[in-house]
Amino acid sequence: MKYLLVCLLFVTGCSDSWALHRRIKDDGNDMKFRNSTNNGICYCSARNYDTGATVQNFGIASKCTKSGSTGCSCDYMSSCSSICLVKFNRWASTLPYCGGYHGKLIGSITMNDCGNHFIGSIAKQCNSTQNSIKSSILTQTTSNSIEVVPFLLIRLTGTLLPSGTLLIIGGTSIVHSYSTFEAYISSSDKWIVLPSLSIPRHEHTATLLSSGHLLITGGQTTDRNIYSSCELYDSSRNTWKIVPDMSSKRSRHAAVLLKSEKVMIIGGHNGSLLSSCETYDASSNTWTLVANMMLPRMFHSATLLSSGQVLVIGGNYPNSSACEKYEPISNIWTSIASMSTGRFLHTTTLLSDGRLFIVGGFDGSKNYWQSCEVYDPQSNKWTSVANMTTQRAGHTATLLPSGKILVTGGVAGQSILDGLSTCEIYDPALNTWTSVRNMSTPRFQHIAALLPSGKILVAGGISAPFSEAYDPTSNTWTPVTKFPTFVLQNTATLLSSDKVLVTGGFNGWDQLSSCAIYNTPTNTWIPTTDMIVPRSLHTATLLSNENVLVAGGYSSIGSLKRCEVYNTMSTIWTAVEDMHVARCEHTATLLSSGHVLVIGGYDEDLNRKYLSNCEIYNFLSNTWSSTASMSTPRSQHTVIMLSSEKTLVTGGFDGSTYLSSCEVYDSKSDAWTLVASMSKARAQHTLTSLPSGELLVTGGINNGYYMADCEMYDPSSNIWTPIMNMSFPRHGHTATVLSSGHVLVTGGDNHDDFSTSEIYDPLSKMWTPASNMSLPRIQHGATLLSSGKVLATGGNTLPVGELYDYLSDTWTPVDKTSSERFQNTATVLLSGDVLIAGGSNAFNSFSSCQIYNASLNMWTPVANMSTQRYQHTATLLLSGNVLVVGGADQFEITATVYEIFDPHSNTWVKSDGLNDQLKGHTATLMPSGKVLVTGGAYFLGYLSTAQLFDPKSMHWVKTVAMLSERFQHTASLLPNQQVLLVGGYNKTALSDCEMYKVSSNATTRVANMLTARFQHTATVLSPQQILVIGGNDGSKSLSSSELYIVSSDKWMSATNMLFARAGHTATLLSSGKILITGGMNNGNYLSSCELYDPSSKKWSVVASMSSPRVYHTASLLSSGKILVAGGYGEPLGEVYDPSSNKWSPV
């Protein structure tokens, strides 16, 4: 059940309602949103379709002020032309539970673009009686229309090189603008990441020059900064350089490469519509103003004719049907015949006969056109041609080699849910439109390019996958290779075990909750538990108790107060008390007391409030307390603990000014004291303590100036001294003191090559180049290991890490995960073969599947699932098919889609109808053939729900809920269709248990276990006895076991295992003994195995697996052997023979 308010507004006015008018699920609780007016202020209301009840004053639609300031204010609707924000009665980021809002609809804004047209929101429905959130949508884009969270990247540019490589630059997800630069290499079907723009921008232009250079002009950001700046990309050197600014700031303009090789920039807006034009001459690197258009316009099209003239058509202005023509030789604009109707966000295609074909568009009065017309420059006449089958704007039109035109996507209404996946082809010879195969997802304001193969690549829009290709010969769409994983703004924390914990970050689309551990001894990445909240720009601090505190950061709902602690023994994340203030780009310092001092940052509210306040986390009491504030707000500053146990803060940015000031915090007196300022203001610099006690500051940024400047601070004399500059200017880099006392500086943004490294020698006070990293990296992490090597993590695509060896001056990529898959499922089929489905590794989740052929001892790939998933369940049905339910993908979105695998046809059939999103649940096959699914978790919490799936009717039915919400519990089938539900996790490990009886649809509390636990196993020894083994109590792995006696409803202690373990497997052998494999012992992954004999009640050690494994699977084969698969281990699978006590690889 989902609720969504998302509006796509091209023109806003209170006299017309704007809203989502679409039913998403027919479950009796869908909402319809509309607006009403009261004294000139727009209010949202929500209507329940089934009851007809209306929730009035759902929120207040605020307006941008006409001043163009970065802030927004409540104002009358007549004061501004676009909606900026929808305010609801409480922010969802601070509302994990409904509290005093029982039965009410609550929500929060997640995006706004005062410059143009978009609103997005979170909407939640509270239960009428329960203190919980019943359903919600919580995404960065809020455009997950039905099933999944797609990417949203619009208003980007795409430039096709003669080689067939497509360059994609910038764009916006509404929440953010991007500086990212990627290339799709069609010949090898792969994406690569290229050096980013100097600043984020969308609604810019990209023009390919004959020299092979690419000129980027103007554009804007989501906070309404409009640019006059330009930059030039040299594809031969893979570098950017800044070129002179245009005479005017402009966005939504047009660009044309003239026959003179000059680039002409036409119109746009800078807060007002522009008629001005100018040309860029690459040979002299200069801009020249040329004649103004006759009318100002934006969102228009500009086309170079064979005569060398430029034809401008339509645009967003009062007379949007008017057109004009520019003659470069005479520098004169001339009016030409007008179109039959006004349009912008249309397409213009130059046909082979010199005519121009105009398709669709929008008229500024909420009319979306399906009409088309053709302009003939020779006769200066417009001719109407056949209408498209669908009205659309913001679409693409691509001229095919056949002379036909392919039109893809667009929008046909004011809601983002009115995005189109439909496509059609126009045949000029027959003047007909023909519908063709739909894209896999709706897209608008995307790009399309004709590849040398004859296929058409589309990318961006509301899109998952990010890109796909259309083959006109077969009328099929196929996804192209997966877009590269990009991680920056993550943290890297050195643990006492010499492992490195990497948390969260930003992948170019979304904040991440994923975490991984670098295992130094094996030089591999180990997957570990995801954080509770996706975040970037956060801090991670190793506490004195060996746990890791993650504080604040940025997520799709803004800056965060939320904090959580990672237990390095149990690998569990636990939410702790929120900070008093939401913040990101702050610092966190471990004090000598063991407490953590958090300093500054900013709160990404409407005005991006920069913070001077500070607070301290007391790890003993799990509380935050406010401390004295700094003298000035700061973000992007640096901090270091001095030998005096005082904390020094340097530089940063206060929201308007880059800072040179520095100050020291004394925790004993709770006071800040200003000290000497640096010689130069800077932010995003580094601050490093040298063995001499001096402090080295390197690089940074100051008002757009990238700095190579360095200086040294002597705390004893309170003096800053400039020293030799680095070889390259850079910011967002790292600086690490090596065991030799030298300082290694890596990566960062320097307008050129982010992979460079250099070393500072404190004795000679000289910089020398070091070898480059294998990948450019910015806003990454660097960690000194006990070996003396430095691990660089994040800042670019995989491999996430690489190691620097100072002695050999070499970098070595660390891309091995030691795990083909993790948290996968294994199902023994009726044939005796084993189906392995889904799973994840340290960085990705999978839809791929394989079958183990027991007779041949080999793997065979089979059809992929429709959805990537891990922590799902797979159940063999009586028909021999396999039911897969739930799970999460790499974006931590749990699946409502279930699917069924038919081994005979090697096909998956997906279906919707599962009532809950869930992962970490249980699925139990009942004697009736139905499947009972219980509990689990989704992104907002834990579930007590239970539901039965009937394979005959393909329907899900909710049953009575469990008495406790639980996740990673066990479910054991007993006689009389009873199911024993044991333990699990719900913010803490659970000891409580309950018995569910299908016949009466009732659940009853039974005796508690002796020890609370989750990630345990439960084995039915007999109809009266269930043995529970190991698990995790929330702080450590367990060796204990206990036996449940059904008849007496009692738990009895059983013999402890030889090794504590959680996330292991337990397999009942034909001998009646139980084989335990792998698992995790307080953060260490195990290869050891042991055997339990219920008759003697003794444990014995058996042969170890070839590789450590945790969260793997174990399947009893018909031969009596056991196949284990997945987990932290290679090979993918191995087989244990109890008769010989030997393991054999598959």
Beta strands, then each sheet from edge to edge (+ up, - down):
strand 1: 7-8
strand 2: 31-38
strand 3: 41-48
strand 4: 54-64
strand 5: 72-73
strand 6: 83-87
strand 7: 105-113
strand 8: 118-126
strand 9: 133-136
strand 10: 151-153
strand 11: 157-160
strand 12: 165-169
strand 13: 181-185
strand 14: 190-194
strand 15: 205-208
strand 16: 213-217
strand 17: 230-234
strand 18: 239-243
strand 19: 254-257
strand 20: 263-269
strand 21: 273-281
strand 22: 286-290
strand 23: 301-304
strand 24: 310-313
strand 25: 323-327
strand 26: 332-336
strand 27: 347-350
strand 28: 356-359
strand 29: 372-376
strand 30: 381-385
strand 31: 396-399
strand 32: 405-408
strand 33: 423-427
strand 34: 432-436
strand 35: 447-450
strand 36: 456-459
strand 37: 461-463
strand 38: 467-471
strand 39: 476-479
strand 40: 486-487
strand 41: 491-494
strand 42: 500-503
strand 43: 515-519
strand 44: 524-527
strand 45: 539-542
strand 46: 548-551
strand 47: 554-555
strand 48: 558-559
strand 49: 563-567
strand 50: 572-576
strand 51: 587-590
strand 52: 596-599
strand 53: 602-603
strand 54: 609-610
strand 55: 614-618
strand 56: 623-627
strand 57: 638-641
strand 58: 647-653
strand 59: 658-666
strand 60: 671-675
strand 61: 686-689
strand 62: 695-698
strand 63: 701-702
strand 64: 705-706
strand 65: 710-714
strand 66: 719-723
strand 67: 734-737
strand 68: 743-746
strand 69: 757-761
strand 70: 766-770
strand 71: 781-784
strand 72: 790-793
strand 73: 796-797
strand 74: 801-805
strand 75: 810-814
strand 76: 825-828
strand 77: 834-837
strand 78: 849-853
strand 79: 858-862
strand 80: 873-876
strand 81: 882-885
strand 82: 898-902
strand 83: 907-911
strand 84: 922-925
strand 85: 931-934
strand 86: 937-938
strand 87: 941-942
strand 88: 946-950
strand 89: 955-958
strand 90: 970-974
strand 91: 978-982
strand 92: 993-997
strand 93: 1002-1006
strand 94: 1017-1022
strand 95: 1025-1029
strand 96: 1041-1045
strand 97: 1050-1054
strand 98: 1065-1068
strand 99: 1074-1077
strand 100: 1080-1081
strand 101: 1084-1085
strand 102: 1089-1093
strand 103: 1098-1102
strand 104: 1113-1116
strand 105: 1122-1125
strand 106: 1133-1137
strand 107: 1142-1145
sheet 1: 1+ 8- 7+
sheet 2: 1+ 8- 9+
sheet 3: 2+ 3- 4+ 5-
sheet 4: 2+ 3- 4+ 6-
sheet 5: 10+ 37-
sheet 6: 11+ 12- 13+ 14-
sheet 7: 15+ 16- 17+ 18-
sheet 8: 19+ 20- 21+ 22-
sheet 9: 23+ 24- 25+ 26-
sheet 10: 27+ 28- 29+ 30-
sheet 11: 31+ 32- 33+ 34-
sheet 12: 35+ 36- 38+ 39-
sheet 13: 40+ 73-
sheet 14: 41+ 42- 43+ 44-
sheet 15: 45+ 46- 49+ 50-
sheet 16: 47+ 48-
sheet 17: 51+ 52- 55+ 56-
sheet 18: 53+ 54-
sheet 19: 57+ 58- 59+ 60-
sheet 20: 61+ 62- 65+ 66-
sheet 21: 63+ 64-
sheet 22: 67+ 68- 69+ 70-
sheet 23: 71+ 72- 74+ 75-
sheet 24: 76+ 77- 78+ 79-
sheet 25: 80+ 81- 82+ 83-
sheet 26: 84+ 85- 88+ 89-
sheet 27: 86+ 87-
sheet 28: 90+ 91- 92+ 93-
sheet 29: 94+ 95- 96+ 97-
sheet 30: 98+ 99- 102+ 103-
sheet 31: 100+ 101-
sheet 32: 104+ 105- 106+ 107-
end
